[in-house]
Each structure stands twice: as C-alpha cells, then as structure tokens.
Amino acid sequence: MEKVLIVSANEKSKDTLCELLKEYNNIQIVTTTSASKARRYAANNELSIAIINTPLREEFGTELSIDLSRLNIGTLLLVKSDIAEEIRADVESFGVLIISKPVIKSLFYQSLRLQMSVKNRLISLKKENEQLKNKIEEIKIVDRAKLILMENEHLNENEAHKYIEKEAMNRRLNRYEIAKEILDKYNIS
C-alpha cells in the first residue's frame, strides 16, 4: 500500500486533496499542517509521495519539498500560478513536481502517477545497485583469497582460481564462502 503525506496549513485544501486521493484504493493518507511534523514523520516512516500545499505556516514549503525529495520521497508542490515558474527553477533539479493552483484535476492525477512511477523506478534501481555492490564485494573477497593462496600455497592465479572453484563444488558452498574460509584460515579480514 502506498503511503501519501499531505502537508497543508489550509484545512479546506487538505480535505480537497484527500477527496482527490480517495479515487485510489491502494493509498493510505496521512495529513499534517506543519513542515516540522512532516519532516519528523518522513524521517521515521516509509512514504511514497508527499503533497505540499503552499504556503505553510512555518515556511513557504520549498525547503520541505527539497528535504523530502532528498529522502527519496516523490514530492508534489502546489503553488499559486503567478509564482510557479520561479519556484520550479528552485526545486525541479531535486525531482519536485510543481502543480499550479487552482489545481486541474487531470493534471494533478497525471503528476501523481508520474511521481509514483518515478518512485517505483528509483526503488528498483536502488535494489539493483545494492545487488551490484554485493557482487563487487564478493569478487573482492574471492580475489583476495586467490592472492593469499598464491602467496602462502605458492599457486599461480589459475591454480588458485581452480582450487576455490573445486572446493566450492566439492563442499556445495559458493565461491564467496570458500574465500571467506581461506581468509579466516590465514587471519586476514
């Protein structure tokens, strides 16, 4: 379930935004009237989207939108049409989408879907990045174990590689586990 945070100092606008979001069945809506409460909530909870209706009481809302986007939260910033372009220049490099007020329903839904799509793609890329980091770490450990075998067992690189492969096959372990055992055997971390 997607969690959407609405930050609005204006109760009527908050209610209107909640109504717009009720068309989505898989969305949980959380609301607040203050930027500081929004920051605290975002820091401690997983959010998909934040919708900020400017101006807020403590600040205008651009700073909040940038802070939330840095937390990888898709952010929509609702601003008066006469200042939309000025605000857009300040926040668009952070991935914040501007929606001019008064809000056009179809544009709102399009922007919301776009931010959700970007958020899902970002999550996918983060997972892929994490997998690649783990693979690189695995390769480093295996290469270090090969060097240790070459130094201590007087094997050449190909023999060290074959040794690790053979041990992994014979013991039904992966190369990383065998490499870790080799490093442990020679007290190398």
Buried (B, 14 or more C-beta within 10 A) or exposed (E): EBBBBBBBBBEEBBEBBBEBBEEBEEBEBBBBBBBEBBBEBBEEEEBBBBBBBBBBEBEBBBBBBBBBBEEBBBBBBBBEEEBBEEBBEBBEEBBBBBBBBEBEEEEBBEBBEEBBEBBEEBEEEEEEEEEEEEEEEBEEBBBBBBEBBBEEEEBEEEBBBEBBEEBBEEEEBEBBBBBBBBBEEEEEE
